[in-house]
Amino acid sequence: MRPGPATLASADAHFDRGVEQLGGPLEGAYRFAAMILRLDEAHPVSLPCLSPSALHAAQLLQDDPTLTSERNVIEALLAGRMQRVLAAERPFGRLGTDRGREAKLQSGDVLALPGRSQRVYVVLADGRAEALDHRAEWTVKDYLDALPAHELASRRQYLLHYPDGQAAELALSAWNRTPSAVPPGSMLAPRNVCLPVAD
């Protein structure tokens, strides 16, 4: 509600306390996509690689019209100078009361609560991200089938990145398990991918 800097005592330096200090989330904020963004001082400028989590965070921010003015944050993510840190250490699907400790904040961290995205992103073999409309019943296979096979990496290489920043192995084979629907705001990206850094 009140974007800007906040000062927190060391004991209160976690995501929820920071959001509370800034007036709470906007109506329509997607709590499942809560993110902590941190400058990556160790990132080698000469290596033109971008992590899937940084690209995913930038896509979620760009899709929220209330956050598109944060060009400096989006550009830092796409240039590899900023990385996403998990706001809460918990596997997807666990109860909120059963989640792990929240990540401690550091000075200079940026907190973001984008709105619920209506897209699912698929990273192509060349590193570009394709945004597809979210469909409530679609599984990973459906999203991969919606794109030309020659533009995709090997299907077995893909990981599903949930909106909270956690990544999961895919179960593309029927014998493995029944596939579940992909949540809005998720991203499919090849593992160990070196994505192009924005100029």
DRENZA-49056 format. One line per field, with one value per residue (C-alpha): z, x, y; residue number from 1. Coordinates in steps of 0.2 Angstrom, whole numbers, plus 5000, padded with zeros to 4 digits. Example, Ala and Ser with C-alpha at 12.3 -4.5 7.8 and 13.67 -1.06 7.14 Angstrom:
up = 5039	5036 $
east = 5062	5068 $
north = 4978	4995 $
num = 1	2 $
END
This chain:
up = 5000	5004	4993	4998	5010	5027	5042	5052	5068	5066	5074	5063	5046	5037	5022	5031	5044	5030	5020	5036	5039	5021	5024	5019	5001	4988	4985	4972	4977	4974	4990	4981	4971	4985	4982	4990	4977	4981	4972	4967	4970	4965	4948	4935	4923	4909	4910	4899	4909	4918	4930	4927	4944	4939	4922	4931	4944	4930	4920	4935	4938	4920	4920	4934	4928	4946	4946	4928	4934	4943	4928	4938	4947	4931	4922	4936	4936	4917	4918	4931	4944	4955	4961	4969	4986	4992	5004	5013	5014	5011	4997	4986	4993	5011	5023	5028	5047	5042	5032	5036	5043	5032	5025	5034	5025	5021	5019	5002	4998	4988	4993	4979	4979	4961	4956	4951	4933	4920	4910	4911	4904	4894	4890	4873	4868	4862	4880	4875	4886	4878	4888	4886	4893	4909	4907	4923	4918	4908	4913	4909	4894	4887	4888	4880	4866	4863	4856	4841	4846	4837	4848	4864	4873	4877	4887	4900	4904	4909	4927	4933	4943	4954	4957	4974	4966	4970	4956	4954	4943	4930	4929	4910	4909	4913	4923	4935	4942	4937	4931	4940	4933	4932	4943	4935	4935	4934	4922	4913	4910	4905	4919	4920	4906	4902	4897	4888	4898	4893	4884 $
east = 5000	5014	5029	5046	5060	5056	5067	5066	5073	5084	5072	5058	5068	5057	5045	5028	5035	5042	5025	5016	5028	5024	5005	5001	4998	4987	4970	4973	4991	4996	5003	5009	5021	5029	5047	5063	5075	5093	5107	5120	5137	5146	5138	5152	5147	5157	5147	5131	5120	5103	5095	5078	5072	5077	5069	5053	5053	5055	5040	5029	5033	5031	5014	5007	5002	5005	5023	5029	5036	5049	5060	5076	5072	5066	5081	5093	5084	5086	5104	5108	5113	5098	5092	5076	5077	5063	5052	5047	5056	5041	5037	5023	5006	5012	5000	5004	5005	5018	5030	5048	5055	5054	5070	5079	5080	5096	5099	5094	5082	5067	5050	5037	5020	5014	4996	4990	4996	4985	4999	5011	5029	5038	5057	5061	5077	5085	5082	5067	5052	5035	5019	5004	4987	4984	4970	4963	4964	4980	4995	5013	5011	4997	5008	5023	5011	5005	5022	5031	5042	5057	5057	5058	5072	5070	5054	5063	5075	5061	5058	5042	5045	5030	5026	5034	5051	5052	5056	5049	5054	5041	5031	5027	5025	5008	5016	5025	5009	4994	4999	4991	4986	4999	4996	4994	5011	5021	5036	5043	5062	5075	5087	5104	5100	5110	5098	5103	5106	5097	5108 $
north = 5000	5012	5007	5014	5010	5002	5000	4984	4978	4963	4952	4958	4957	4945	4946	4947	4960	4971	4970	4975	4990	4996	4996	4978	4971	4979	4970	4957	4953	4935	4929	4913	4924	4934	4938	4944	4952	4954	4962	4949	4957	4941	4939	4939	4953	4944	4929	4932	4920	4923	4911	4905	4911	4929	4928	4921	4936	4949	4941	4941	4960	4965	4957	4967	4985	4992	4986	4990	5007	4997	4997	4997	4981	4972	4978	4972	4955	4953	4959	4946	4959	4954	4937	4930	4923	4912	4921	4905	4889	4877	4864	4868	4861	4861	4869	4887	4882	4868	4879	4882	4898	4914	4920	4933	4950	4959	4978	4983	4969	4973	4965	4962	4955	4955	4952	4935	4932	4925	4917	4903	4905	4892	4895	4890	4881	4898	4905	4916	4915	4912	4918	4907	4911	4901	4888	4880	4862	4862	4852	4853	4842	4854	4869	4860	4853	4871	4876	4869	4855	4862	4877	4867	4859	4840	4838	4828	4843	4854	4860	4868	4884	4888	4907	4906	4902	4884	4872	4854	4839	4835	4819	4818	4800	4792	4778	4791	4799	4808	4825	4840	4857	4871	4886	4903	4913	4897	4895	4879	4881	4868	4863	4871	4883	4898	4911	4927	4942	4958	4971 $
num = 1	2	3	4	5	6	7	8	9	10	11	12	13	14	15	16	17	18	19	20	21	22	23	24	25	26	27	28	29	30	31	32	33	34	35	36	37	38	39	40	41	42	43	44	45	46	47	48	49	50	51	52	53	54	55	56	57	58	59	60	61	62	63	64	65	66	67	68	69	70	71	72	73	74	75	76	77	78	79	80	81	82	83	84	85	86	87	88	89	90	91	92	93	94	95	96	97	98	99	100	101	102	103	104	105	106	107	108	109	110	111	112	113	114	115	116	117	118	119	120	121	122	123	124	125	126	127	128	129	130	131	132	133	134	135	136	137	138	139	140	141	142	143	144	145	146	147	148	149	150	151	152	153	154	155	156	157	158	159	160	161	162	163	164	165	166	167	168	169	170	171	172	173	174	175	176	177	178	179	180	181	182	183	184	185	186	187	188	189	190	191	192	193	194	195	196	197	198	199 $
END
